[in-house]
Amino acid sequence: MARNHTSLAWLGAVALALTIGGCQRYGDHGPANISAIKDAVTADEKKWNEQFKSKDLESLIGHYADDAYFVAPGVEPANGSTEIRHAYATGLSDPNFAISFSNDKIDVAASGDMAYARGRFTETSTDPKTNKPVTAKGSYITVYKKQADGSWKAAEDFAVADPGPATPVEPGKPVTRAKMTTF
């Protein structure tokens, strides 16, 4: 539960940074073509979903900037393309692994150099305890940054699983409360 709060705090911080950053203008390049940027992010996410189906590791890693940061349920945070490659390779080695995602919002900074997509995902993997497939659903936010070549790459990628069902406490046993952590 504390991890979910931490992840949500990160998501809020990213959204706030984009909102504030979107108020700044960089140079005099005219207004950004917001519609074209949203179309580019949508096309990228469609391609990304297709590459998950084919389990094409190198193409999947190609969606990230070299210095990207990636956090997902059940995975250690990955900083940079080498760690992200390792996290993806581990996930793709699971014969039951499958993921699909779809955004419900794309927002673009007024400067036209950053955007984010927010949406929902569904992931199937093998439960290590039972060796049976399990499915998790959740929310994600991906921050995209325009690259020097004009392409859009994920700079920050955060996913949070939906909370599981409440677990009843045995009568006579004390309730364990989550500890809050601070930065």
C-alpha positions as CSV (number, residue, x, y, z in Angstrom):
1,M,0.0,0.0,0.0
2,A,2.9,2.4,0.8
3,R,4.4,1.6,-2.6
4,N,1.1,2.6,-4.3
5,H,1.1,5.9,-2.3
6,T,4.8,6.5,-3.4
7,S,3.9,5.7,-7.0
8,L,0.9,8.0,-6.9
9,A,3.1,10.8,-5.4
10,W,5.5,10.3,-8.3
11,L,2.7,10.5,-10.8
12,G,1.4,13.7,-9.3
13,A,4.9,15.2,-9.3
14,V,5.3,14.3,-13.0
15,A,1.9,15.8,-13.9
16,L,2.7,19.0,-12.0
17,A,6.1,19.3,-13.6
18,L,4.6,19.0,-17.1
19,T,1.9,21.5,-16.2
20,I,4.4,24.0,-15.0
21,G,6.8,23.3,-17.8
22,G,4.0,23.7,-20.3
23,C,3.6,27.3,-19.3
24,Q,7.1,28.2,-20.4
25,R,8.0,29.0,-24.0
26,Y,11.4,28.0,-25.4
27,G,12.6,30.1,-28.3
28,D,10.4,31.7,-30.9
29,H,9.4,28.6,-33.0
30,G,5.7,29.5,-33.1
31,P,3.0,27.5,-31.5
32,A,3.4,23.7,-31.2
33,N,1.1,21.5,-33.4
34,I,-0.6,19.9,-30.4
35,S,-2.8,17.7,-32.6
36,A,0.1,16.3,-34.6
37,I,2.0,15.5,-31.3
38,K,-1.0,13.7,-29.9
39,D,-1.3,11.7,-33.1
40,A,2.4,10.8,-32.9
41,V,2.1,9.6,-29.3
42,T,-1.1,7.6,-30.1
43,A,0.7,6.0,-33.1
44,D,3.7,5.2,-30.9
45,E,1.5,3.5,-28.3
46,K,-0.3,1.5,-31.0
47,K,3.1,0.3,-32.3
48,W,4.3,-0.4,-28.7
49,N,1.3,-2.7,-28.1
50,E,1.9,-4.6,-31.3
51,Q,5.6,-5.1,-30.3
52,F,4.5,-6.5,-26.9
53,K,2.5,-9.1,-28.8
54,S,5.5,-10.1,-30.9
55,K,7.8,-9.9,-27.8
56,D,10.3,-7.9,-29.9
57,L,12.8,-6.8,-27.1
58,E,14.9,-4.4,-29.2
59,S,11.9,-2.6,-30.7
60,L,10.3,-2.3,-27.2
61,I,13.5,-0.8,-25.8
62,G,13.5,1.6,-28.7
63,H,10.5,3.4,-27.2
64,Y,12.7,4.7,-24.4
65,A,15.2,7.6,-24.2
66,D,18.6,6.4,-23.2
67,D,18.2,8.0,-19.8
68,A,14.6,7.0,-19.2
69,Y,13.2,5.8,-15.9
70,F,10.8,2.9,-15.7
71,V,8.6,1.6,-12.7
72,A,6.0,-1.1,-12.9
73,P,4.3,-3.5,-10.4
74,G,6.5,-6.4,-9.4
75,V,9.6,-4.9,-11.1
76,E,12.6,-3.1,-9.5
77,P,12.7,0.5,-10.8
78,A,14.9,0.7,-13.9
79,N,17.1,3.7,-14.6
80,G,18.5,4.0,-18.1
81,S,18.3,1.8,-21.2
82,T,20.5,-1.0,-19.8
83,E,18.3,-1.6,-16.7
84,I,15.1,-1.2,-18.7
85,R,16.3,-3.8,-21.2
86,H,17.0,-6.2,-18.3
87,A,13.5,-5.6,-16.8
88,Y,11.8,-6.2,-20.2
89,A,14.0,-9.3,-21.0
90,T,12.9,-10.8,-17.6
91,G,9.2,-10.1,-18.3
92,L,9.4,-11.4,-21.9
93,S,11.0,-14.6,-20.7
94,D,7.7,-15.5,-19.0
95,P,5.7,-17.7,-21.4
96,N,2.5,-16.3,-20.1
97,F,3.6,-12.6,-20.3
98,A,1.2,-10.4,-22.2
99,I,0.4,-6.7,-21.8
100,S,-1.9,-4.2,-23.5
101,F,-2.5,-0.6,-22.7
102,S,-4.5,2.3,-23.9
103,N,-4.5,6.0,-23.0
104,D,-7.5,8.0,-22.0
105,K,-5.6,11.3,-22.0
106,I,-2.7,12.8,-23.8
107,D,-1.5,16.3,-22.8
108,V,1.2,18.3,-24.6
109,A,3.4,21.1,-23.2
110,A,2.8,24.4,-24.9
111,S,6.5,24.4,-25.9
112,G,5.9,21.2,-27.9
113,D,8.9,19.4,-26.5
114,M,7.1,17.2,-23.9
115,A,3.9,15.3,-23.6
116,Y,2.4,12.7,-21.4
117,A,-0.1,9.9,-21.9
118,R,-2.3,8.5,-19.1
119,G,-4.3,5.4,-19.3
120,R,-5.0,1.8,-18.3
121,F,-3.2,-1.5,-18.8
122,T,-3.8,-5.2,-18.4
123,E,-0.9,-7.6,-17.8
124,T,-0.8,-11.3,-17.6
125,S,2.2,-13.2,-16.1
126,T,3.0,-16.4,-14.3
127,D,2.4,-16.4,-10.5
128,P,5.8,-17.6,-9.1
129,K,4.0,-19.4,-6.2
130,T,1.4,-21.3,-8.3
131,N,3.0,-21.3,-11.7
132,K,-0.4,-20.3,-13.1
133,P,-1.2,-17.3,-15.2
134,V,-2.5,-14.3,-13.3
135,T,-3.9,-11.0,-14.7
136,A,-3.4,-7.6,-13.2
137,K,-4.9,-4.3,-14.2
138,G,-3.8,-0.8,-13.4
139,S,-3.0,2.7,-14.5
140,Y,0.0,4.2,-16.1
141,I,1.5,7.5,-17.1
142,T,4.3,7.9,-19.6
143,V,6.1,11.1,-20.1
144,Y,7.4,11.6,-23.7
145,K,10.2,13.9,-24.7
146,K,10.9,15.1,-28.2
147,Q,14.3,13.9,-29.4
148,A,16.8,15.8,-31.5
149,D,15.7,13.7,-34.6
150,G,12.1,14.8,-34.0
151,S,10.9,11.4,-32.7
152,W,9.1,11.0,-29.3
153,K,10.6,8.7,-26.7
154,A,9.5,7.8,-23.2
155,A,11.5,9.6,-20.6
156,E,9.5,8.5,-17.5
157,D,7.2,5.5,-17.5
158,F,5.2,4.6,-14.4
159,A,2.6,1.9,-13.9
160,V,0.6,1.2,-10.8
161,A,-1.5,-1.9,-10.2
162,D,-5.1,-1.6,-9.0
163,P,-5.4,-2.5,-5.3
164,G,-6.2,-6.1,-4.6
165,P,-9.2,-7.2,-2.5
166,A,-9.1,-6.5,1.2
167,T,-7.7,-9.3,3.3
168,P,-9.7,-10.0,6.5
169,V,-7.8,-10.1,9.7
170,E,-8.1,-13.2,11.9
171,P,-10.1,-12.6,15.1
172,G,-7.7,-11.9,18.0
173,K,-4.8,-10.9,15.7
174,P,-3.6,-7.3,15.7
175,V,-4.0,-5.3,12.5
176,T,-0.8,-4.3,10.8
177,R,-0.8,-0.7,9.6
178,A,1.3,0.5,6.7
179,K,4.2,2.8,7.5
180,M,4.4,6.1,5.7
181,T,7.7,6.9,4.1
182,T,9.1,10.3,3.4
183,F,11.6,11.5,0.8
